[in-house]
Amino acid sequence: MLDVVEIQEILPHRYPFLLVDKVTSMTEKEDIVAYKNVSISEPVFQGHFPGHPIYPGVMILEGMAQAGGILAFKSGGLTNEEIKSKVMYFMSIDGAKFRSPVKPGDKLEYRISVKKLRKTLIVLDGKAYVDDNLVAEAELKAMIVDK
């Protein structure tokens, strides 16, 4: 549905911090499914952990947040020009749980759904999966503000 070039038109993130490779489905004001292919060539694996690479939980949460950001921007009724003048700030991440390690070679799928949506505030239920197995979850609260 959205490739990485289209994602970069919405999100300000760039390498090495753009953590969404593709959006496979999205229903505005409801949910989004997106993924990231986790590769051993990512800089984070130089230190986490040498000889035993594990994708950091904080990066999984950030990927969920970025997927949620795409959903929020697309659900807010903003034009592409308006999106460029906005940024999303996360206010809280609650109930974060990590169920299973994510490793190089995994396809990390983000499944994010809207719990509450107001003009500039969004509350999201975030879940991350590898091969349909839940690896992480959290509730994300964010606000869209002017840059």
C-alpha positions in Angstrom: 0.0 0.0 0.0 2.8 2.4 0.9 6.5 1.8 -0.1 9.5 3.3 1.6 9.6 6.4 -0.7 5.9 7.2 0.2 6.6 6.6 3.9 9.4 9.1 3.7 6.9 11.7 2.4 5.0 11.3 5.7 7.6 10.6 8.3 10.7 12.8 8.9 12.9 9.8 9.9 15.8 8.7 7.7 18.5 6.1 7.9 19.5 4.7 10.3 16.3 5.6 12.2 13.5 5.0 9.7 12.1 1.7 11.1 9.2 1.0 8.7 10.0 -0.5 5.3 6.5 -0.9 4.0 2.8 -0.4 4.9 0.8 -3.4 3.7 -2.7 -2.3 4.8 -4.3 0.8 6.4 -7.8 1.9 7.3 -7.7 5.5 8.2 -8.9 6.2 11.8 -8.8 2.4 12.5 -5.6 0.5 12.0 -2.4 -0.1 10.1 -0.2 -3.1 9.3 3.4 -2.3 8.4 6.7 -4.1 8.6 10.5 -3.8 9.0 12.9 -6.4 7.7 15.5 -6.8 10.5 19.0 -7.1 9.0 22.3 -8.0 10.6 23.8 -5.0 8.7 22.0 -2.5 11.0 24.3 -0.4 13.1 22.5 -1.4 16.4 23.9 -4.9 16.1 27.5 -3.7 16.6 26.8 -3.3 20.3 23.5 -5.3 21.0 25.0 -7.9 21.4 28.3 -8.9 19.6 28.1 -12.7 18.9 24.4 -12.8 20.1 22.5 -10.2 18.0 19.1 -9.2 19.5 17.0 -6.3 18.1 16.5 -3.9 21.0 13.0 -3.6 22.5 13.3 0.2 22.4 13.7 -0.1 18.6 10.6 -2.3 18.4 8.6 0.4 20.3 10.0 3.1 18.0 8.9 1.1 15.0 5.4 0.8 16.4 5.4 4.5 17.1 6.5 5.3 13.5 3.8 3.0 12.0 1.3 4.7 14.4 2.6 8.1 13.2 1.8 7.2 9.6 -1.7 6.2 10.7 -2.2 9.3 12.7 -1.0 11.7 9.9 -3.2 9.9 7.3 -6.2 9.9 9.7 -5.9 13.5 10.6 -7.3 14.9 7.4 -4.0 16.7 6.6 -2.8 17.3 3.1 0.8 16.2 2.2 1.9 19.9 2.5 0.4 20.2 6.0 2.0 16.9 7.1 5.4 18.4 6.2 4.9 21.2 8.7 3.9 18.8 11.5 5.7 16.4 13.8 4.4 13.8 16.2 5.5 13.7 19.8 4.9 10.6 21.9 3.6 11.5 25.3 3.6 8.1 26.9 4.2 4.4 26.3 2.3 2.3 28.7 2.2 -1.5 29.4 5.2 -2.3 27.3 5.8 -6.1 27.2 8.4 -8.0 25.4 7.5 -11.7 24.7 10.2 -13.0 22.5 13.6 -11.8 21.1 13.7 -10.4 17.6 16.8 -11.4 15.6 18.5 -10.6 12.3 16.5 -12.1 9.4 13.1 -11.6 11.1 10.3 -9.8 9.4 8.9 -7.6 12.2 5.3 -6.8 11.6 3.6 -3.9 13.3 -0.2 -4.1 13.9 -1.4 -0.8 15.3 -5.0 0.1 16.0 -6.6 3.3 17.2 -8.1 3.3 20.7 -8.9 7.1 20.7 -8.5 9.8 18.1 -9.0 13.5 18.5 -7.9 16.3 16.2 -4.3 16.3 17.5 -4.2 13.5 20.0 -4.1 9.7 19.3 -4.0 6.7 21.6 -2.9 3.5 19.9 -2.8 -0.2 20.7 0.5 -1.4 19.3 1.5 -5.0 18.8 4.6 -6.4 17.0 4.8 -9.9 15.5 7.3 -12.2 13.9 5.8 -15.1 11.9 2.4 -14.4 13.6 3.9 -14.8 17.0 3.4 -11.8 19.4 6.9 -10.4 20.3 6.0 -7.0 21.9 3.0 -4.9 22.8 2.3 -1.4 24.3 -0.2 1.4 24.4 1.1 4.5 22.7 -0.1 8.1 23.3 1.0 10.9 21.0 0.2 14.4 19.9 0.6 16.0 16.4 2.2 19.5 16.8 3.6 22.2 14.5 7.4 21.9 13.8 
